[in-house]
Amino acid sequence: MEPKNLPDRLTDLVARAVNGGAIAPGVVAACQIGAIGLDVPPEVGLAVGTVIGAAIGSASEEMVDVMVRMHLTKIERVATFNEEFEAAGLYLDEVISEAVENPDRLDVLAGMIATAASSRNADKIKLLARAYIANAYSDDNLDNLAILRGALQEIEGPHLRLMSVIVANPNLEESALLAANPLIASSFHVLVGRLQSIGFARPRSPQYSDGVLSVDDEPVWALTRSGEEAMSYLGSGAAD
């Protein structure tokens, strides 16, 4: 494969994979401010140069395929982000144009897009978009959005699924929670530890709602107010 063919090839891949054959203007604009190029990413160019220079031959195309697919995946995630704006009757390219007038808002939006592009979980991408839509037009909420984005950078799909389990089982002690949800048992303490560290979940006493645990208590896990807010964007909530 000749390097000069790569831009056209990547554009064709994007056009066929995103939005029914055409790249939506909102996706293009979001990729631009999220530093996600629609042309050949630098790592692809480097891979091509390395492979051709080493005269590996047919392996060069396989390597380029992998790198292009990784880049395309990021663009597809941005398309999912854009779909949430369309569902809310908004055009992301226009939202971005409006945000240019407010550097703080633009910075938060660019961060949300970059985080979405690196996320492996569609619900997390939707959460990011919905949180921005709900809060970005109040300057007082921009700091909270930035904090939420920082917290979401620390978690992925399994953490969100555990939060859903906690919401669905508000009064179960830890052992009963794990017995009822065996699929999360092996990774539970890793997941809940991260949720606790970012302020999304906390243990509370099974006897008292104020969260005070005695040494003999087995905890009941609950979402904090921040965790509840995050889950509210996915249509779920929990009593603190």
MIMIKE-552058 format. One record per residue (C-alpha): residue in one letter; residue number from 0; y, x, z. Coordinates in nm, 3 decimals, always signed. Each point is the difference from the previous one (the first is absolute). Example, Ala and Ser with C-alpha at 12.3 -4.5 7.8 and 13.67 -1.06 7.14 Angstrom:
REM MIMIKE-552058
@r = a, k = 0, north = -0.450, east = +1.230, up = +0.780
@r = s, k = 1, north = +0.344, east = +0.137, up = -0.066
This chain:
REM MIMIKE-552058
@r = m, k = 0, north = +0.000, east = +0.000, up = +0.000
@r = e, k = 1, north = +0.342, east = +0.128, up = -0.092
@r = p, k = 2, north = +0.259, east = -0.009, up = +0.282
@r = k, k = 3, north = +0.252, east = -0.167, up = -0.231
@r = n, k = 4, north = -0.220, east = -0.312, up = -0.013
@r = l, k = 5, north = +0.000, east = -0.054, up = +0.375
@r = p, k = 6, north = +0.330, east = -0.193, up = +0.042
@r = d, k = 7, north = -0.102, east = -0.256, up = -0.262
@r = r, k = 8, north = -0.347, east = -0.023, up = +0.148
@r = l, k = 9, north = +0.125, east = -0.061, up = +0.353
@r = t, k = 10, north = +0.253, east = -0.257, up = -0.118
@r = d, k = 11, north = -0.277, east = -0.179, up = -0.188
@r = l, k = 12, north = -0.223, east = +0.000, up = +0.307
@r = v, k = 13, north = +0.280, east = -0.144, up = +0.212
@r = a, k = 14, north = +0.089, east = -0.262, up = -0.259
@r = r, k = 15, north = -0.362, east = -0.116, up = -0.022
@r = a, k = 16, north = -0.058, east = +0.000, up = +0.375
@r = v, k = 17, north = +0.324, east = -0.135, up = +0.142
@r = n, k = 18, north = +0.139, east = -0.352, up = -0.044
@r = g, k = 19, north = -0.217, east = -0.110, up = -0.289
@r = g, k = 20, north = +0.093, east = +0.275, up = -0.241
@r = a, k = 21, north = +0.370, east = +0.048, up = +0.069
@r = i, k = 22, north = +0.158, east = +0.201, up = +0.278
@r = a, k = 23, north = +0.220, east = -0.237, up = +0.201
@r = p, k = 24, north = +0.363, east = +0.115, up = +0.036
@r = g, k = 25, north = -0.037, east = -0.019, up = +0.378
@r = v, k = 26, north = -0.295, east = +0.240, up = -0.011
@r = v, k = 27, north = +0.193, east = +0.245, up = -0.215
@r = a, k = 28, north = +0.303, east = -0.011, up = +0.231
@r = a, k = 29, north = -0.215, east = +0.029, up = +0.313
@r = c, k = 30, north = -0.188, east = +0.299, up = -0.138
@r = q, k = 31, north = +0.330, east = +0.169, up = -0.075
@r = i, k = 32, north = +0.145, east = -0.032, up = +0.350
@r = g, k = 33, north = -0.338, east = +0.063, up = +0.161
@r = a, k = 34, north = -0.029, east = +0.331, up = -0.186
@r = i, k = 35, north = -0.307, east = -0.121, up = -0.191
@r = g, k = 36, north = +0.048, east = +0.099, up = -0.362
@r = l, k = 37, north = -0.128, east = -0.210, up = -0.288
@r = d, k = 38, north = -0.045, east = +0.310, up = -0.211
@r = v, k = 39, north = -0.244, east = +0.284, up = +0.056
@r = p, k = 40, north = +0.002, east = +0.105, up = +0.365
@r = p, k = 41, north = +0.054, east = +0.372, up = +0.069
@r = e, k = 42, north = -0.352, east = +0.042, up = +0.136
@r = v, k = 43, north = -0.144, east = -0.123, up = -0.331
@r = g, k = 44, north = +0.205, east = +0.250, up = -0.196
@r = l, k = 45, north = -0.112, east = +0.275, up = +0.235
@r = a, k = 46, north = -0.362, east = -0.103, up = -0.033
@r = v, k = 47, north = +0.021, east = +0.000, up = -0.379
@r = g, k = 48, north = +0.162, east = +0.343, up = -0.005
@r = t, k = 49, north = -0.256, east = +0.142, up = +0.239
@r = v, k = 50, north = -0.298, east = -0.143, up = -0.183
@r = i, k = 51, north = +0.116, east = +0.093, up = -0.347
@r = g, k = 52, north = +0.099, east = +0.345, up = +0.118
@r = a, k = 53, north = -0.347, east = +0.050, up = +0.138
@r = a, k = 54, north = -0.150, east = -0.123, up = -0.330
@r = i, k = 55, north = -0.236, east = -0.239, up = +0.174
@r = g, k = 56, north = +0.003, east = -0.229, up = -0.299
@r = s, k = 57, north = -0.131, east = -0.353, up = +0.046
@r = a, k = 58, north = +0.047, east = +0.014, up = +0.377
@r = s, k = 59, north = +0.375, east = -0.017, up = -0.058
@r = e, k = 60, north = -0.013, east = -0.364, up = -0.109
@r = e, k = 61, north = -0.210, east = -0.099, up = +0.300
@r = m, k = 62, north = +0.247, east = +0.163, up = +0.237
@r = v, k = 63, north = +0.293, east = -0.168, up = -0.168
@r = d, k = 64, north = -0.179, east = -0.336, up = +0.020
@r = v, k = 65, north = -0.035, east = +0.040, up = +0.375
@r = m, k = 66, north = +0.362, east = +0.101, up = +0.053
@r = v, k = 67, north = +0.133, east = -0.275, up = -0.224
@r = r, k = 68, north = -0.212, east = -0.260, up = +0.180
@r = m, k = 69, north = +0.132, east = +0.115, up = +0.339
@r = h, k = 70, north = +0.355, east = -0.032, up = -0.129
@r = l, k = 71, north = -0.070, east = -0.339, up = -0.155
@r = t, k = 72, north = -0.139, east = -0.122, up = +0.332
@r = k, k = 73, north = +0.337, east = +0.066, up = +0.162
@r = i, k = 74, north = +0.175, east = -0.199, up = -0.271
@r = e, k = 75, north = -0.244, east = -0.289, up = +0.042
@r = r, k = 76, north = +0.078, east = -0.005, up = +0.373
@r = v, k = 77, north = +0.370, east = -0.023, up = -0.081
@r = a, k = 78, north = -0.085, east = -0.292, up = -0.230
@r = t, k = 79, north = -0.161, east = -0.176, up = +0.298
@r = f, k = 80, north = +0.320, east = +0.063, up = +0.198
@r = n, k = 81, north = +0.202, east = -0.147, up = -0.288
@r = e, k = 82, north = -0.220, east = -0.311, up = -0.013
@r = e, k = 83, north = +0.109, east = -0.096, up = +0.352
@r = f, k = 84, north = +0.365, east = +0.002, up = -0.110
@r = e, k = 85, north = -0.085, east = -0.212, up = -0.303
@r = a, k = 86, north = -0.186, east = -0.245, up = +0.225
@r = a, k = 87, north = +0.317, east = -0.031, up = +0.208
@r = g, k = 88, north = +0.208, east = -0.072, up = -0.310
@r = l, k = 89, north = +0.158, east = +0.346, up = -0.004
@r = y, k = 90, north = +0.020, east = +0.268, up = -0.265
@r = l, k = 91, north = -0.067, east = +0.341, up = +0.149
@r = d, k = 92, north = +0.216, east = +0.182, up = -0.254
@r = e, k = 93, north = +0.294, east = -0.221, up = +0.100
@r = v, k = 94, north = -0.078, east = +0.051, up = +0.369
@r = i, k = 95, north = +0.011, east = +0.375, up = -0.059
@r = s, k = 96, north = +0.329, east = -0.025, up = -0.188
@r = e, k = 97, north = +0.153, east = -0.194, up = +0.288
@r = a, k = 98, north = -0.134, east = +0.251, up = +0.252
@r = v, k = 99, north = +0.184, east = +0.282, up = -0.177
@r = e, k = 100, north = +0.318, east = -0.137, up = +0.157
@r = n, k = 101, north = -0.145, east = +0.061, up = +0.346
@r = p, k = 102, north = -0.144, east = +0.354, up = +0.039
@r = d, k = 103, north = -0.186, east = -0.091, up = +0.320
@r = r, k = 104, north = -0.166, east = -0.300, up = -0.164
@r = l, k = 105, north = -0.091, east = +0.205, up = -0.307
@r = d, k = 106, north = -0.151, east = +0.271, up = +0.220
@r = v, k = 107, north = -0.216, east = -0.254, up = +0.184
@r = l, k = 108, north = -0.110, east = -0.166, up = -0.326
@r = a, k = 109, north = -0.088, east = +0.333, up = -0.161
@r = g, k = 110, north = -0.203, east = +0.088, up = +0.309
@r = m, k = 111, north = -0.182, east = -0.334, up = -0.010
@r = i, k = 112, north = -0.090, east = +0.054, up = -0.365
@r = a, k = 113, north = -0.121, east = +0.355, up = +0.061
@r = t, k = 114, north = -0.215, east = -0.119, up = +0.290
@r = a, k = 115, north = -0.142, east = -0.283, up = -0.211
@r = a, k = 116, north = -0.088, east = +0.244, up = -0.279
@r = s, k = 117, north = -0.202, east = +0.212, up = +0.242
@r = s, k = 118, north = -0.180, east = -0.294, up = +0.165
@r = r, k = 119, north = -0.364, east = -0.077, up = -0.075
@r = n, k = 120, north = +0.023, east = -0.353, up = +0.137
@r = a, k = 121, north = +0.151, east = -0.297, up = -0.185
@r = d, k = 122, north = +0.084, east = -0.186, up = +0.322
@r = k, k = 123, north = +0.202, east = +0.295, up = +0.124
@r = i, k = 124, north = +0.192, east = +0.007, up = -0.329
@r = k, k = 125, north = +0.068, east = -0.373, up = +0.028
@r = l, k = 126, north = +0.110, east = +0.043, up = +0.361
@r = l, k = 127, north = +0.251, east = +0.268, up = -0.100
@r = a, k = 128, north = +0.148, east = -0.215, up = -0.276
@r = r, k = 129, north = +0.017, east = -0.317, up = +0.209
@r = a, k = 130, north = +0.158, east = +0.181, up = +0.293
@r = y, k = 131, north = +0.271, east = +0.137, up = -0.229
@r = i, k = 132, north = +0.065, east = -0.339, up = -0.158
@r = a, k = 133, north = +0.030, east = -0.165, up = +0.342
@r = n, k = 134, north = +0.228, east = +0.257, up = +0.160
@r = a, k = 135, north = +0.185, east = +0.222, up = -0.245
@r = y, k = 136, north = +0.297, east = -0.229, up = -0.053
@r = s, k = 137, north = +0.109, east = +0.041, up = +0.360
@r = d, k = 138, north = +0.136, east = +0.348, up = +0.064
@r = d, k = 139, north = -0.091, east = -0.045, up = +0.366
@r = n, k = 140, north = -0.369, east = -0.007, up = -0.098
@r = l, k = 141, north = -0.007, east = +0.316, up = -0.211
@r = d, k = 142, north = -0.083, east = +0.227, up = +0.293
@r = n, k = 143, north = -0.285, east = -0.230, up = +0.100
@r = l, k = 144, north = -0.130, east = +0.006, up = -0.358
@r = a, k = 145, north = +0.006, east = +0.379, up = +0.000
@r = i, k = 146, north = -0.190, east = +0.004, up = +0.330
@r = l, k = 147, north = -0.257, east = -0.248, up = -0.136
@r = r, k = 148, north = -0.047, east = +0.209, up = -0.310
@r = g, k = 149, north = -0.056, east = +0.310, up = +0.213
@r = a, k = 150, north = -0.264, east = -0.182, up = +0.203
@r = l, k = 151, north = -0.176, east = -0.130, up = -0.311
@r = q, k = 152, north = -0.021, east = +0.351, up = -0.139
@r = e, k = 153, north = -0.237, east = +0.073, up = +0.289
@r = i, k = 154, north = -0.252, east = -0.275, up = -0.072
@r = e, k = 155, north = -0.210, east = -0.141, up = -0.285
@r = g, k = 156, north = -0.224, east = -0.295, up = -0.072
@r = p, k = 157, north = -0.249, east = +0.050, up = +0.287
@r = h, k = 158, north = +0.284, east = -0.011, up = +0.254
@r = l, k = 159, north = +0.133, east = -0.324, up = -0.148
@r = r, k = 160, north = -0.348, east = -0.149, up = +0.008
@r = l, k = 161, north = -0.034, east = +0.092, up = +0.367
@r = m, k = 162, north = +0.336, east = -0.166, up = +0.067
@r = s, k = 163, north = -0.136, east = -0.316, up = -0.165
@r = v, k = 164, north = -0.309, east = +0.018, up = +0.221
@r = i, k = 165, north = +0.219, east = +0.033, up = +0.310
@r = v, k = 166, north = +0.205, east = -0.301, up = -0.111
@r = a, k = 167, north = -0.314, east = -0.205, up = -0.055
@r = n, k = 168, north = -0.146, east = +0.094, up = +0.340
@r = p, k = 169, north = +0.295, east = -0.010, up = +0.239
@r = n, k = 170, north = -0.188, east = -0.021, up = +0.329
@r = l, k = 171, north = -0.315, east = +0.206, up = -0.053
@r = e, k = 172, north = -0.059, east = +0.304, up = +0.214
@r = e, k = 173, north = -0.060, east = +0.318, up = -0.197
@r = s, k = 174, north = -0.381, east = -0.002, up = +0.022
@r = a, k = 175, north = -0.016, east = -0.365, up = -0.108
@r = l, k = 176, north = +0.244, east = +0.067, up = -0.283
@r = l, k = 177, north = -0.220, east = +0.280, up = -0.134
@r = a, k = 178, north = -0.318, east = -0.204, up = +0.043
@r = a, k = 179, north = +0.154, east = -0.280, up = -0.205
@r = n, k = 180, north = +0.126, east = +0.243, up = -0.266
@r = p, k = 181, north = -0.264, east = +0.275, up = -0.035
@r = l, k = 182, north = +0.144, east = +0.137, up = -0.324
@r = i, k = 183, north = +0.301, east = +0.139, up = +0.185
@r = a, k = 184, north = -0.190, east = +0.137, up = +0.299
@r = s, k = 185, north = -0.054, east = +0.356, up = -0.123
@r = s, k = 186, north = +0.365, east = +0.059, up = -0.085
@r = f, k = 187, north = +0.161, east = -0.233, up = +0.253
@r = h, k = 188, north = +0.145, east = +0.257, up = +0.239
@r = v, k = 189, north = +0.142, east = +0.213, up = -0.281
@r = l, k = 190, north = +0.163, east = -0.305, up = -0.158
@r = v, k = 191, north = +0.129, east = -0.159, up = +0.319
@r = g, k = 192, north = +0.126, east = +0.337, up = +0.121
@r = r, k = 193, north = +0.218, east = +0.031, up = -0.309
@r = l, k = 194, north = +0.124, east = -0.357, up = +0.033
@r = q, k = 195, north = +0.092, east = +0.069, up = +0.361
@r = s, k = 196, north = +0.178, east = +0.325, up = -0.091
@r = i, k = 197, north = +0.228, east = -0.175, up = -0.251
@r = g, k = 198, north = +0.070, east = -0.290, up = +0.234
@r = f, k = 199, north = -0.199, east = -0.269, up = -0.180
@r = a, k = 200, north = -0.268, east = -0.071, up = +0.262
@r = r, k = 201, north = -0.043, east = +0.028, up = +0.376
@r = p, k = 202, north = -0.269, east = -0.064, up = +0.258
@r = r, k = 203, north = +0.056, east = -0.268, up = +0.260
@r = s, k = 204, north = -0.189, east = -0.129, up = +0.297
@r = p, k = 205, north = -0.242, east = -0.285, up = -0.067
@r = q, k = 206, north = +0.135, east = -0.169, up = +0.311
@r = y, k = 207, north = +0.375, east = +0.046, up = -0.047
@r = s, k = 208, north = +0.221, east = -0.042, up = -0.303
@r = d, k = 209, north = +0.250, east = +0.265, up = +0.112
@r = g, k = 210, north = -0.219, east = +0.281, up = -0.126
@r = v, k = 211, north = -0.063, east = +0.163, up = +0.340
@r = l, k = 212, north = -0.350, east = +0.148, up = +0.011
@r = s, k = 213, north = -0.184, east = +0.093, up = +0.317
@r = v, k = 214, north = -0.257, east = +0.279, up = +0.004
@r = d, k = 215, north = -0.281, east = -0.256, up = -0.003
@r = d, k = 216, north = +0.130, east = -0.204, up = -0.293
@r = e, k = 217, north = -0.148, east = +0.007, up = -0.348
@r = p, k = 218, north = +0.294, east = -0.040, up = -0.236
@r = v, k = 219, north = +0.080, east = -0.290, up = -0.224
@r = w, k = 220, north = +0.183, east = +0.132, up = -0.306
@r = a, k = 221, north = +0.313, east = -0.175, up = -0.119
@r = l, k = 222, north = +0.268, east = +0.061, up = -0.259
@r = t, k = 223, north = +0.344, east = +0.101, up = +0.116
@r = r, k = 224, north = +0.309, east = -0.173, up = -0.133
@r = s, k = 225, north = +0.024, east = +0.266, up = -0.268
@r = g, k = 226, north = -0.363, east = -0.055, up = -0.095
@r = e, k = 227, north = +0.053, east = -0.375, up = -0.011
@r = e, k = 228, north = +0.298, east = +0.043, up = -0.228
@r = a, k = 229, north = -0.197, east = +0.219, up = -0.237
@r = m, k = 230, north = -0.285, east = -0.250, up = -0.017
@r = s, k = 231, north = +0.241, east = -0.290, up = -0.049
@r = y, k = 232, north = +0.076, east = +0.132, up = -0.349
@r = l, k = 233, north = -0.367, east = -0.047, up = -0.082
@r = g, k = 234, north = -0.005, east = -0.354, up = +0.135
@r = s, k = 235, north = -0.160, east = +0.089, up = +0.335
@r = g, k = 236, north = +0.136, east = +0.019, up = +0.352
@r = a, k = 237, north = -0.123, east = +0.050, up = +0.352
@r = a, k = 238, north = +0.107, east = -0.092, up = +0.349
@r = d, k = 239, north = +0.120, east = +0.308, up = +0.185
